[in-house]
Amino acid sequence: MVTKEVVINNQVGLHARPATFFIQKANEFKSSIWVEKEDRRVNAKSLLGVLSLGIVKGTAITLIADGTDEEEAISTLAELIDSDFTE
C-alpha cells in the first residue's frame, strides 16, 4: 500500500472537469485507489464519491493505492494534481 499527501491548487478544486480527468486517470490502473480528506475515504474511481468530498482549492488530500501498479498510480495522479489538471 502506498500513500501520498497532495494539495489541490487549481482554481475550482476537484469539481466537475478536473474530477473527471482525475477519475479517468485513476481508472487506467488495476490497483484499488482511494482519496482521503480528513476522516472520509472514497473510491478514486467514483465520480460521485470524489465530488462528495467537496474538495476546494488549498485542500490537502491523501491518495492511497493498493495493488500491482500502486507506485505508478500514486505518482501519476500526484503529477496530474501538481500540474493543475493540464495534460
PDB file of N, CA, C and O in Angstrom, chain B, residues numbered from 101:
ATOM      1  N   MET B 101       0.841  -1.179   0.000  1.00  0.00           N
ATOM      2  CA  MET B 101       0.000   0.000   0.000  1.00  0.00           C
ATOM      3  C   MET B 101       0.887   1.244   0.000  1.00  0.00           C
ATOM      4  O   MET B 101       1.860   1.328   0.750  1.00  0.00           O
ATOM      5  N   VAL B 102       0.536   2.207  -0.853  1.00  0.00           N
ATOM      6  CA  VAL B 102       1.302   3.442  -0.978  1.00  0.00           C
ATOM      7  C   VAL B 102       0.366   4.613  -0.694  1.00  0.00           C
ATOM      8  O   VAL B 102      -0.775   4.626  -1.156  1.00  0.00           O
ATOM      9  N   THR B 103       0.851   5.597   0.070  1.00  0.00           N
ATOM     10  CA  THR B 103       0.058   6.799   0.325  1.00  0.00           C
ATOM     11  C   THR B 103       0.892   8.035   0.012  1.00  0.00           C
ATOM     12  O   THR B 103       2.120   8.015   0.102  1.00  0.00           O
ATOM     13  N   LYS B 104       0.203   9.104  -0.354  1.00  0.00           N
ATOM     14  CA  LYS B 104       0.890  10.370  -0.613  1.00  0.00           C
ATOM     15  C   LYS B 104      -0.092  11.509  -0.356  1.00  0.00           C
ATOM     16  O   LYS B 104      -1.232  11.479  -0.820  1.00  0.00           O
ATOM     17  N   GLU B 105       0.366  12.508   0.386  1.00  0.00           N
ATOM     18  CA  GLU B 105      -0.483  13.677   0.621  1.00  0.00           C
ATOM     19  C   GLU B 105      -0.169  14.729  -0.437  1.00  0.00           C
ATOM     20  O   GLU B 105       0.994  15.019  -0.718  1.00  0.00           O
ATOM     21  N   VAL B 106      -1.218  15.292  -1.016  1.00  0.00           N
ATOM     22  CA  VAL B 106      -1.080  16.344  -2.027  1.00  0.00           C
ATOM     23  C   VAL B 106      -2.052  17.471  -1.692  1.00  0.00           C
ATOM     24  O   VAL B 106      -3.027  17.277  -0.966  1.00  0.00           O
ATOM     25  N   VAL B 107      -1.762  18.662  -2.243  1.00  0.00           N
ATOM     26  CA  VAL B 107      -2.640  19.810  -2.037  1.00  0.00           C
ATOM     27  C   VAL B 107      -3.218  20.215  -3.384  1.00  0.00           C
ATOM     28  O   VAL B 107      -2.492  20.339  -4.371  1.00  0.00           O
ATOM     29  N   ILE B 108      -4.522  20.420  -3.416  1.00  0.00           N
ATOM     30  CA  ILE B 108      -5.210  20.839  -4.639  1.00  0.00           C
ATOM     31  C   ILE B 108      -5.013  22.345  -4.807  1.00  0.00           C
ATOM     32  O   ILE B 108      -5.411  23.122  -3.940  1.00  0.00           O
ATOM     33  N   ASN B 109      -4.397  22.762  -5.923  1.00  0.00           N
ATOM     34  CA  ASN B 109      -4.088  24.180  -6.123  1.00  0.00           C
ATOM     35  C   ASN B 109      -4.808  24.830  -7.297  1.00  0.00           C
ATOM     36  O   ASN B 109      -4.697  26.041  -7.484  1.00  0.00           O
ATOM     37  N   ASN B 110      -5.551  24.050  -8.097  1.00  0.00           N
ATOM     38  CA  ASN B 110      -6.240  24.684  -9.214  1.00  0.00           C
ATOM     39  C   ASN B 110      -7.437  25.488  -8.702  1.00  0.00           C
ATOM     40  O   ASN B 110      -7.934  25.233  -7.605  1.00  0.00           O
ATOM     41  N   GLN B 111      -7.894  26.448  -9.490  1.00  0.00           N
ATOM     42  CA  GLN B 111      -8.918  27.406  -9.072  1.00  0.00           C
ATOM     43  C   GLN B 111     -10.207  26.779  -8.557  1.00  0.00           C
ATOM     44  O   GLN B 111     -10.734  27.210  -7.531  1.00  0.00           O
ATOM     45  N   VAL B 112     -10.723  25.768  -9.253  1.00  0.00           N
ATOM     46  CA  VAL B 112     -12.045  25.238  -8.905  1.00  0.00           C
ATOM     47  C   VAL B 112     -11.987  24.037  -7.965  1.00  0.00           C
ATOM     48  O   VAL B 112     -13.029  23.500  -7.589  1.00  0.00           O
ATOM     49  N   GLY B 113     -10.799  23.611  -7.584  1.00  0.00           N
ATOM     50  CA  GLY B 113     -10.684  22.436  -6.728  1.00  0.00           C
ATOM     51  C   GLY B 113     -10.918  21.171  -7.536  1.00  0.00           C
ATOM     52  O   GLY B 113     -10.669  21.141  -8.741  1.00  0.00           O
ATOM     53  N   LEU B 114     -11.392  20.139  -6.879  1.00  0.00           N
ATOM     54  CA  LEU B 114     -11.623  18.851  -7.547  1.00  0.00           C
ATOM     55  C   LEU B 114     -13.121  18.722  -7.831  1.00  0.00           C
ATOM     56  O   LEU B 114     -13.820  17.920  -7.211  1.00  0.00           O
ATOM     57  N   HIS B 115     -13.595  19.529  -8.779  1.00  0.00           N
ATOM     58  CA  HIS B 115     -15.006  19.546  -9.153  1.00  0.00           C
ATOM     59  C   HIS B 115     -15.141  19.321 -10.651  1.00  0.00           C
ATOM     60  O   HIS B 115     -14.221  19.610 -11.416  1.00  0.00           O
ATOM     61  N   ALA B 116     -16.268  18.815 -11.057  1.00  0.00           N
ATOM     62  CA  ALA B 116     -16.666  18.614 -12.455  1.00  0.00           C
ATOM     63  C   ALA B 116     -15.524  18.176 -13.371  1.00  0.00           C
ATOM     64  O   ALA B 116     -15.148  17.004 -13.373  1.00  0.00           O
ATOM     65  N   ARG B 117     -14.976  19.103 -14.144  1.00  0.00           N
ATOM     66  CA  ARG B 117     -13.987  18.730 -15.150  1.00  0.00           C
ATOM     67  C   ARG B 117     -12.695  18.150 -14.564  1.00  0.00           C
ATOM     68  O   ARG B 117     -12.268  17.077 -14.991  1.00  0.00           O
ATOM     69  N   PRO B 118     -12.061  18.827 -13.598  1.00  0.00           N
ATOM     70  CA  PRO B 118     -10.840  18.238 -13.017  1.00  0.00           C
ATOM     71  C   PRO B 118     -11.107  16.873 -12.382  1.00  0.00           C
ATOM     72  O   PRO B 118     -10.271  15.973 -12.468  1.00  0.00           O
ATOM     73  N   ALA B 119     -12.256  16.720 -11.751  1.00  0.00           N
ATOM     74  CA  ALA B 119     -12.594  15.435 -11.128  1.00  0.00           C
ATOM     75  C   ALA B 119     -12.737  14.357 -12.193  1.00  0.00           C
ATOM     76  O   ALA B 119     -12.311  13.221 -11.987  1.00  0.00           O
ATOM     77  N   THR B 120     -13.325  14.701 -13.314  1.00  0.00           N
ATOM     78  CA  THR B 120     -13.481  13.741 -14.419  1.00  0.00           C
ATOM     79  C   THR B 120     -12.125  13.303 -14.940  1.00  0.00           C
ATOM     80  O   THR B 120     -11.901  12.112 -15.156  1.00  0.00           O
ATOM     81  N   PHE B 121     -11.199  14.267 -15.150  1.00  0.00           N
ATOM     82  CA  PHE B 121      -9.832  13.917 -15.584  1.00  0.00           C
ATOM     83  C   PHE B 121      -9.190  12.973 -14.577  1.00  0.00           C
ATOM     84  O   PHE B 121      -8.585  11.966 -14.948  1.00  0.00           O
ATOM     85  N   PHE B 122      -9.329  13.313 -13.297  1.00  0.00           N
ATOM     86  CA  PHE B 122      -8.723  12.532 -12.221  1.00  0.00           C
ATOM     87  C   PHE B 122      -9.249  11.095 -12.212  1.00  0.00           C
ATOM     88  O   PHE B 122      -8.477  10.143 -12.092  1.00  0.00           O
ATOM     89  N   ILE B 123     -10.554  10.950 -12.337  1.00  0.00           N
ATOM     90  CA  ILE B 123     -11.188   9.632 -12.304  1.00  0.00           C
ATOM     91  C   ILE B 123     -10.818   8.803 -13.534  1.00  0.00           C
ATOM     92  O   ILE B 123     -10.570   7.602 -13.425  1.00  0.00           O
ATOM     93  N   GLN B 124     -10.780   9.445 -14.701  1.00  0.00           N
ATOM     94  CA  GLN B 124     -10.369   8.731 -15.915  1.00  0.00           C
ATOM     95  C   GLN B 124      -8.950   8.200 -15.758  1.00  0.00           C
ATOM     96  O   GLN B 124      -8.655   7.069 -16.143  1.00  0.00           O
ATOM     97  N   LYS B 125      -8.076   9.023 -15.191  1.00  0.00           N
ATOM     98  CA  LYS B 125      -6.683   8.608 -14.977  1.00  0.00           C
ATOM     99  C   LYS B 125      -6.625   7.474 -13.951  1.00  0.00           C
ATOM    100  O   LYS B 125      -5.883   6.511 -14.147  1.00  0.00           O
ATOM    101  N   ALA B 126      -7.383   7.570 -12.876  1.00  0.00           N
ATOM    102  CA  ALA B 126      -7.396   6.538 -11.835  1.00  0.00           C
ATOM    103  C   ALA B 126      -7.872   5.204 -12.406  1.00  0.00           C
ATOM    104  O   ALA B 126      -7.382   4.146 -12.010  1.00  0.00           O
ATOM    105  N   ASN B 127      -8.823   5.253 -13.331  1.00  0.00           N
ATOM    106  CA  ASN B 127      -9.371   4.034 -13.927  1.00  0.00           C
ATOM    107  C   ASN B 127      -8.399   3.328 -14.863  1.00  0.00           C
ATOM    108  O   ASN B 127      -8.667   2.204 -15.285  1.00  0.00           O
ATOM    109  N   GLU B 128      -7.274   3.963 -15.198  1.00  0.00           N
ATOM    110  CA  GLU B 128      -6.261   3.332 -16.044  1.00  0.00           C
ATOM    111  C   GLU B 128      -5.436   2.305 -15.264  1.00  0.00           C
ATOM    112  O   GLU B 128      -4.683   1.533 -15.857  1.00  0.00           O
ATOM    113  N   PHE B 129      -5.578   2.297 -13.947  1.00  0.00           N
ATOM    114  CA  PHE B 129      -4.765   1.417 -13.105  1.00  0.00           C
ATOM    115  C   PHE B 129      -5.579   0.268 -12.541  1.00  0.00           C
ATOM    116  O   PHE B 129      -6.781   0.393 -12.302  1.00  0.00           O
ATOM    117  N   LYS B 130      -4.901  -0.860 -12.330  1.00  0.00           N
ATOM    118  CA  LYS B 130      -5.548  -2.048 -11.763  1.00  0.00           C
ATOM    119  C   LYS B 130      -5.727  -1.931 -10.255  1.00  0.00           C
ATOM    120  O   LYS B 130      -6.654  -2.505  -9.685  1.00  0.00           O
ATOM    121  N   SER B 131      -4.831  -1.181  -9.613  1.00  0.00           N
ATOM    122  CA  SER B 131      -4.855  -1.045  -8.151  1.00  0.00           C
ATOM    123  C   SER B 131      -6.155  -0.426  -7.661  1.00  0.00           C
ATOM    124  O   SER B 131      -6.825   0.315  -8.382  1.00  0.00           O
ATOM    125  N   SER B 132      -6.496  -0.748  -6.415  1.00  0.00           N
ATOM    126  CA  SER B 132      -7.576  -0.039  -5.739  1.00  0.00           C
ATOM    127  C   SER B 132      -7.007   1.309  -5.310  1.00  0.00           C
ATOM    128  O   SER B 132      -5.917   1.374  -4.741  1.00  0.00           O
ATOM    129  N   ILE B 133      -7.740   2.381  -5.582  1.00  0.00           N
ATOM    130  CA  ILE B 133      -7.250   3.731  -5.273  1.00  0.00           C
ATOM    131  C   ILE B 133      -8.336   4.477  -4.507  1.00  0.00           C
ATOM    132  O   ILE B 133      -9.513   4.429  -4.863  1.00  0.00           O
ATOM    133  N   TRP B 134      -7.915   5.171  -3.444  1.00  0.00           N
ATOM    134  CA  TRP B 134      -8.848   5.949  -2.636  1.00  0.00           C
ATOM    135  C   TRP B 134      -8.326   7.364  -2.473  1.00  0.00           C
ATOM    136  O   TRP B 134      -7.126   7.624  -2.569  1.00  0.00           O
ATOM    137  N   VAL B 135      -9.268   8.280  -2.221  1.00  0.00           N
ATOM    138  CA  VAL B 135      -8.943   9.664  -1.869  1.00  0.00           C
ATOM    139  C   VAL B 135      -9.469   9.864  -0.455  1.00  0.00           C
ATOM    140  O   VAL B 135     -10.616   9.538  -0.151  1.00  0.00           O
ATOM    141  N   GLU B 136      -8.616  10.403   0.396  1.00  0.00           N
ATOM    142  CA  GLU B 136      -8.999  10.623   1.788  1.00  0.00           C
ATOM    143  C   GLU B 136      -8.897  12.110   2.116  1.00  0.00           C
ATOM    144  O   GLU B 136      -7.880  12.752   1.856  1.00  0.00           O
ATOM    145  N   LYS B 137      -9.969  12.637   2.691  1.00  0.00           N
ATOM    146  CA  LYS B 137      -9.990  14.038   3.151  1.00  0.00           C
ATOM    147  C   LYS B 137     -10.509  14.007   4.576  1.00  0.00           C
ATOM    148  O   LYS B 137     -11.625  13.557   4.836  1.00  0.00           O
ATOM    149  N   GLU B 138      -9.691  14.489   5.492  1.00  0.00           N
ATOM    150  CA  GLU B 138      -9.996  14.439   6.914  1.00  0.00           C
ATOM    151  C   GLU B 138     -10.307  12.995   7.296  1.00  0.00           C
ATOM    152  O   GLU B 138      -9.426  12.142   7.189  1.00  0.00           O
ATOM    153  N   ASP B 139     -11.519  12.694   7.734  1.00  0.00           N
ATOM    154  CA  ASP B 139     -11.803  11.317   8.171  1.00  0.00           C
ATOM    155  C   ASP B 139     -12.652  10.545   7.166  1.00  0.00           C
ATOM    156  O   ASP B 139     -13.175   9.479   7.493  1.00  0.00           O
ATOM    157  N   ARG B 140     -12.799  11.067   5.942  1.00  0.00           N
ATOM    158  CA  ARG B 140     -13.615  10.380   4.927  1.00  0.00           C
ATOM    159  C   ARG B 140     -12.727   9.808   3.835  1.00  0.00           C
ATOM    160  O   ARG B 140     -11.789  10.458   3.373  1.00  0.00           O
ATOM    161  N   ARG B 141     -13.034   8.589   3.431  1.00  0.00           N
ATOM    162  CA  ARG B 141     -12.284   7.936   2.360  1.00  0.00           C
ATOM    163  C   ARG B 141     -13.268   7.464   1.297  1.00  0.00           C
ATOM    164  O   ARG B 141     -14.267   6.812   1.604  1.00  0.00           O
ATOM    165  N   VAL B 142     -12.971   7.806   0.022  1.00  0.00           N
ATOM    166  CA  VAL B 142     -13.849   7.391  -1.081  1.00  0.00           C
ATOM    167  C   VAL B 142     -13.022   6.733  -2.182  1.00  0.00           C
ATOM    168  O   VAL B 142     -11.808   6.918  -2.268  1.00  0.00           O
ATOM    169  N   ASN B 143     -13.698   5.975  -3.005  1.00  0.00           N
ATOM    170  CA  ASN B 143     -13.076   5.333  -4.161  1.00  0.00           C
ATOM    171  C   ASN B 143     -12.688   6.409  -5.171  1.00  0.00           C
ATOM    172  O   ASN B 143     -13.537   7.190  -5.600  1.00  0.00           O
ATOM    173  N   ALA B 144     -11.413   6.457  -5.554  1.00  0.00           N
ATOM    174  CA  ALA B 144     -10.936   7.467  -6.508  1.00  0.00           C
ATOM    175  C   ALA B 144     -11.468   7.227  -7.916  1.00  0.00           C
ATOM    176  O   ALA B 144     -11.320   8.082  -8.789  1.00  0.00           O
ATOM    177  N   LYS B 145     -12.080   6.080  -8.140  1.00  0.00           N
ATOM    178  CA  LYS B 145     -12.615   5.758  -9.467  1.00  0.00           C
ATOM    179  C   LYS B 145     -14.111   6.081  -9.558  1.00  0.00           C
ATOM    180  O   LYS B 145     -14.757   5.765 -10.558  1.00  0.00           O
ATOM    181  N   SER B 146     -14.655   6.707  -8.519  1.00  0.00           N
ATOM    182  CA  SER B 146     -16.076   7.040  -8.461  1.00  0.00           C
ATOM    183  C   SER B 146     -16.275   8.554  -8.499  1.00  0.00           C
ATOM    184  O   SER B 146     -15.840   9.262  -7.591  1.00  0.00           O
ATOM    185  N   LEU B 147     -16.932   9.051  -9.553  1.00  0.00           N
ATOM    186  CA  LEU B 147     -17.163  10.487  -9.680  1.00  0.00           C
ATOM    187  C   LEU B 147     -17.986  11.012  -8.499  1.00  0.00           C
ATOM    188  O   LEU B 147     -17.630  12.024  -7.894  1.00  0.00           O
ATOM    189  N   LEU B 148     -19.074  10.333  -8.176  1.00  0.00           N
ATOM    190  CA  LEU B 148     -19.905  10.790  -7.058  1.00  0.00           C
ATOM    191  C   LEU B 148     -19.135  10.789  -5.742  1.00  0.00           C
ATOM    192  O   LEU B 148     -19.287  11.693  -4.920  1.00  0.00           O
ATOM    193  N   GLY B 149     -18.308   9.765  -5.553  1.00  0.00           N
ATOM    194  CA  GLY B 149     -17.509   9.693  -4.332  1.00  0.00           C
ATOM    195  C   GLY B 149     -16.559  10.865  -4.208  1.00  0.00           C
ATOM    196  O   GLY B 149     -16.495  11.519  -3.167  1.00  0.00           O
ATOM    197  N   VAL B 150     -15.819  11.129  -5.279  1.00  0.00           N
ATOM    198  CA  VAL B 150     -14.836  12.224  -5.266  1.00  0.00           C
ATOM    199  C   VAL B 150     -15.541  13.576  -5.101  1.00  0.00           C
ATOM    200  O   VAL B 150     -15.097  14.416  -4.318  1.00  0.00           O
ATOM    201  N   LEU B 151     -16.629  13.783  -5.830  1.00  0.00           N
ATOM    202  CA  LEU B 151     -17.362  15.049  -5.721  1.00  0.00           C
ATOM    203  C   LEU B 151     -17.950  15.235  -4.321  1.00  0.00           C
ATOM    204  O   LEU B 151     -18.054  16.361  -3.835  1.00  0.00           O
ATOM    205  N   SER B 152     -18.334  14.134  -3.676  1.00  0.00           N
ATOM    206  CA  SER B 152     -18.955  14.224  -2.354  1.00  0.00           C
ATOM    207  C   SER B 152     -17.996  14.756  -1.288  1.00  0.00           C
ATOM    208  O   SER B 152     -18.439  15.202  -0.230  1.00  0.00           O
ATOM    209  N   LEU B 153     -16.692  14.713  -1.554  1.00  0.00           N
ATOM    210  CA  LEU B 153     -15.723  15.225  -0.585  1.00  0.00           C
ATOM    211  C   LEU B 153     -15.682  16.753  -0.566  1.00  0.00           C
ATOM    212  O   LEU B 153     -15.194  17.344   0.398  1.00  0.00           O
ATOM    213  N   GLY B 154     -16.188  17.397  -1.620  1.00  0.00           N
ATOM    214  CA  GLY B 154     -16.200  18.863  -1.658  1.00  0.00           C
ATOM    215  C   GLY B 154     -14.814  19.459  -1.572  1.00  0.00           C
ATOM    216  O   GLY B 154     -14.569  20.354  -0.762  1.00  0.00           O
ATOM    217  N   ILE B 155     -13.906  18.977  -2.395  1.00  0.00           N
ATOM    218  CA  ILE B 155     -12.505  19.412  -2.338  1.00  0.00           C
ATOM    219  C   ILE B 155     -12.345  20.748  -3.073  1.00  0.00           C
ATOM    220  O   ILE B 155     -12.595  20.835  -4.275  1.00  0.00           O
ATOM    221  N   VAL B 156     -11.932  21.771  -2.351  1.00  0.00           N
ATOM    222  CA  VAL B 156     -11.739  23.103  -2.920  1.00  0.00           C
ATOM    223  C   VAL B 156     -10.250  23.447  -2.962  1.00  0.00           C
ATOM    224  O   VAL B 156      -9.419  22.727  -2.409  1.00  0.00           O
ATOM    225  N   LYS B 157      -9.927  24.559  -3.625  1.00  0.00           N
ATOM    226  CA  LYS B 157      -8.524  24.994  -3.728  1.00  0.00           C
ATOM    227  C   LYS B 157      -7.905  25.106  -2.337  1.00  0.00           C
ATOM    228  O   LYS B 157      -8.508  25.648  -1.411  1.00  0.00           O
ATOM    229  N   GLY B 158      -6.691  24.583  -2.218  1.00  0.00           N
ATOM    230  CA  GLY B 158      -5.966  24.646  -0.953  1.00  0.00           C
ATOM    231  C   GLY B 158      -6.201  23.467  -0.027  1.00  0.00           C
ATOM    232  O   GLY B 158      -5.606  23.399   1.048  1.00  0.00           O
ATOM    233  N   THR B 159      -7.062  22.534  -0.427  1.00  0.00           N
ATOM    234  CA  THR B 159      -7.365  21.369   0.402  1.00  0.00           C
ATOM    235  C   THR B 159      -6.260  20.322   0.280  1.00  0.00           C
ATOM    236  O   THR B 159      -5.814  20.003  -0.822  1.00  0.00           O
ATOM    237  N   ALA B 160      -5.826  19.797   1.416  1.00  0.00           N
ATOM    238  CA  ALA B 160      -4.864  18.689   1.420  1.00  0.00           C
ATOM    239  C   ALA B 160      -5.648  17.387   1.427  1.00  0.00           C
ATOM    240  O   ALA B 160      -6.549  17.197   2.244  1.00  0.00           O
ATOM    241  N   ILE B 161      -5.300  16.495   0.515  1.00  0.00           N
ATOM    242  CA  ILE B 161      -5.934  15.174   0.466  1.00  0.00           C
ATOM    243  C   ILE B 161      -4.834  14.117   0.478  1.00  0.00           C
ATOM    244  O   ILE B 161      -3.674  14.405   0.184  1.00  0.00           O
ATOM    245  N   THR B 162      -5.212  12.909   0.817  1.00  0.00           N
ATOM    246  CA  THR B 162      -4.271  11.792   0.789  1.00  0.00           C
ATOM    247  C   THR B 162      -4.723  10.819  -0.281  1.00  0.00           C
ATOM    248  O   THR B 162      -5.878  10.395  -0.306  1.00  0.00           O
ATOM    249  N   LEU B 163      -3.795  10.466  -1.170  1.00  0.00           N
ATOM    250  CA  LEU B 163      -4.046   9.453  -2.186  1.00  0.00           C
ATOM    251  C   LEU B 163      -3.538   8.128  -1.640  1.00  0.00           C
ATOM    252  O   LEU B 163      -2.441   8.062  -1.087  1.00  0.00           O
ATOM    253  N   ILE B 164      -4.324   7.084  -1.791  1.00  0.00           N
ATOM    254  CA  ILE B 164      -3.961   5.760  -1.276  1.00  0.00           C
ATOM    255  C   ILE B 164      -4.176   4.749  -2.397  1.00  0.00           C
ATOM    256  O   ILE B 164      -5.244   4.714  -3.009  1.00  0.00           O
ATOM    257  N   ALA B 165      -3.165   3.929  -2.664  1.00  0.00           N
ATOM    258  CA  ALA B 165      -3.306   2.896  -3.693  1.00  0.00           C
ATOM    259  C   ALA B 165      -2.787   1.576  -3.141  1.00  0.00           C
ATOM    260  O   ALA B 165      -1.822   1.531  -2.378  1.00  0.00           O
ATOM    261  N   ASP B 166      -3.456   0.507  -3.549  1.00  0.00           N
ATOM    262  CA  ASP B 166      -3.061  -0.825  -3.122  1.00  0.00           C
ATOM    263  C   ASP B 166      -3.264  -1.776  -4.294  1.00  0.00           C
ATOM    264  O   ASP B 166      -4.390  -1.978  -4.750  1.00  0.00           O
ATOM    265  N   GLY B 167      -2.170  -2.359  -4.778  1.00  0.00           N
ATOM    266  CA  GLY B 167      -2.268  -3.302  -5.894  1.00  0.00           C
ATOM    267  C   GLY B 167      -0.968  -3.400  -6.665  1.00  0.00           C
ATOM    268  O   GLY B 167       0.071  -2.902  -6.231  1.00  0.00           O
ATOM    269  N   THR B 168      -1.042  -4.042  -7.800  1.00  0.00           N
ATOM    270  CA  THR B 168       0.160  -4.338  -8.582  1.00  0.00           C
ATOM    271  C   THR B 168       0.847  -3.101  -9.146  1.00  0.00           C
ATOM    272  O   THR B 168       2.069  -3.095  -9.295  1.00  0.00           O
ATOM    273  N   ASP B 169       0.093  -2.060  -9.462  1.00  0.00           N
ATOM    274  CA  ASP B 169       0.696  -0.847 -10.039  1.00  0.00           C
ATOM    275  C   ASP B 169       0.500   0.366  -9.123  1.00  0.00           C
ATOM    276  O   ASP B 169       0.348   1.492  -9.598  1.00  0.00           O
ATOM    277  N   GLU B 170       0.504   0.127  -7.810  1.00  0.00           N
ATOM    278  CA  GLU B 170       0.224   1.180  -6.837  1.00  0.00           C
ATOM    279  C   GLU B 170       1.193   2.358  -6.901  1.00  0.00           C
ATOM    280  O   GLU B 170       0.772   3.511  -6.808  1.00  0.00           O
ATOM    281  N   GLU B 171       2.509   2.074  -7.061  1.00  0.00           N
ATOM    282  CA  GLU B 171       3.514   3.145  -7.121  1.00  0.00           C
ATOM    283  C   GLU B 171       3.248   4.056  -8.315  1.00  0.00           C
ATOM    284  O   GLU B 171       3.231   5.280  -8.182  1.00  0.00           O
ATOM    285  N   GLU B 172       3.040   3.451  -9.480  1.00  0.00           N
ATOM    286  CA  GLU B 172       2.787   4.213 -10.701  1.00  0.00           C
ATOM    287  C   GLU B 172       1.483   5.002 -10.591  1.00  0.00           C
ATOM    288  O   GLU B 172       1.410   6.148 -11.034  1.00  0.00           O
ATOM    289  N   ALA B 173       0.471   4.399 -10.009  1.00  0.00           N
ATOM    290  CA  ALA B 173      -0.828   5.065  -9.852  1.00  0.00           C
ATOM    291  C   ALA B 173      -0.686   6.332  -9.016  1.00  0.00           C
ATOM    292  O   ALA B 173      -1.167   7.396  -9.407  1.00  0.00           O
ATOM    293  N   ILE B 174      -0.033   6.220  -7.876  1.00  0.00           N
ATOM    294  CA  ILE B 174       0.123   7.384  -6.991  1.00  0.00           C
ATOM    295  C   ILE B 174       0.953   8.464  -7.655  1.00  0.00           C
ATOM    296  O   ILE B 174       0.587   9.637  -7.599  1.00  0.00           O
ATOM    297  N   SER B 175       2.065   8.098  -8.286  1.00  0.00           N
ATOM    298  CA  SER B 175       2.909   9.127  -8.900  1.00  0.00           C
ATOM    299  C   SER B 175       2.190   9.808 -10.060  1.00  0.00           C
ATOM    300  O   SER B 175       2.307  11.022 -10.227  1.00  0.00           O
ATOM    301  N   THR B 176       1.446   9.044 -10.867  1.00  0.00           N
ATOM    302  CA  THR B 176       0.719   9.629 -11.996  1.00  0.00           C
ATOM    303  C   THR B 176      -0.380  10.573 -11.515  1.00  0.00           C
ATOM    304  O   THR B 176      -0.524  11.674 -12.046  1.00  0.00           O
ATOM    305  N   LEU B 177      -1.151  10.158 -10.523  1.00  0.00           N
ATOM    306  CA  LEU B 177      -2.234  11.009 -10.018  1.00  0.00           C
ATOM    307  C   LEU B 177      -1.689  12.247  -9.304  1.00  0.00           C
ATOM    308  O   LEU B 177      -2.266  13.328  -9.415  1.00  0.00           O
ATOM    309  N   ALA B 178      -0.589  12.097  -8.577  1.00  0.00           N
ATOM    310  CA  ALA B 178       0.027  13.248  -7.909  1.00  0.00           C
ATOM    311  C   ALA B 178       0.550  14.253  -8.941  1.00  0.00           C
ATOM    312  O   ALA B 178       0.416  15.463  -8.754  1.00  0.00           O
ATOM    313  N   GLU B 179       1.147  13.749 -10.034  1.00  0.00           N
ATOM    314  CA  GLU B 179       1.615  14.636 -11.109  1.00  0.00           C
ATOM    315  C   GLU B 179       0.452  15.380 -11.748  1.00  0.00           C
ATOM    316  O   GLU B 179       0.563  16.571 -12.039  1.00  0.00           O
ATOM    317  N   LEU B 180      -0.664  14.689 -11.969  1.00  0.00           N
ATOM    318  CA  LEU B 180      -1.849  15.321 -12.546  1.00  0.00           C
ATOM    319  C   LEU B 180      -2.329  16.463 -11.649  1.00  0.00           C
ATOM    320  O   LEU B 180      -2.660  17.543 -12.136  1.00  0.00           O
ATOM    321  N   ILE B 181      -2.366  16.222 -10.353  1.00  0.00           N
ATOM    322  CA  ILE B 181      -2.790  17.257  -9.396  1.00  0.00           C
ATOM    323  C   ILE B 181      -1.786  18.418  -9.376  1.00  0.00           C
ATOM    324  O   ILE B 181      -2.182  19.584  -9.388  1.00  0.00           O
ATOM    325  N   ASP B 182      -0.489  18.094  -9.344  1.00  0.00           N
ATOM    326  CA  ASP B 182       0.548  19.127  -9.326  1.00  0.00           C
ATOM    327  C   ASP B 182       0.537  19.987 -10.574  1.00  0.00           C
ATOM    328  O   ASP B 182       0.919  21.156 -10.528  1.00  0.00           O
ATOM    329  N   SER B 183       0.099  19.414 -11.695  1.00  0.00           N
ATOM    330  CA  SER B 183       0.055  20.176 -12.961  1.00  0.00           C
ATOM    331  C   SER B 183      -1.237  20.995 -13.064  1.00  0.00           C
ATOM    332  O   SER B 183      -1.497  21.606 -14.100  1.00  0.00           O
ATOM    333  N   ASP B 184      -2.042  21.012 -12.005  1.00  0.00           N
ATOM    334  CA  ASP B 184      -3.347  21.690 -12.006  1.00  0.00           C
ATOM    335  C   ASP B 184      -4.264  21.154 -13.101  1.00  0.00           C
ATOM    336  O   ASP B 184      -5.057  21.895 -13.683  1.00  0.00           O
ATOM    337  N   PHE B 185      -4.144  19.867 -13.367  1.00  0.00           N
ATOM    338  CA  PHE B 185      -5.016  19.139 -14.288  1.00  0.00           C
ATOM    339  C   PHE B 185      -4.850  19.539 -15.746  1.00  0.00           C
ATOM    340  O   PHE B 185      -5.805  19.475 -16.521  1.00  0.00           O
ATOM    341  N   THR B 186      -3.645  19.953 -16.124  1.00  0.00           N
ATOM    342  CA  THR B 186      -3.368  20.177 -17.532  1.00  0.00           C
ATOM    343  C   THR B 186      -2.626  18.973 -18.049  1.00  0.00           C
ATOM    344  O   THR B 186      -1.695  18.487 -17.407  1.00  0.00           O
ATOM    345  N   GLU B 187      -3.029  18.488 -19.207  1.00  0.00           N
ATOM    346  CA  GLU B 187      -2.412  17.265 -19.753  1.00  0.00           C
ATOM    347  C   GLU B 187      -1.244  17.640 -20.631  1.00  0.00           C
ATOM    348  O   GLU B 187      -0.585  16.763 -21.190  1.00  0.00           O
TER     349      GLU B 187
END
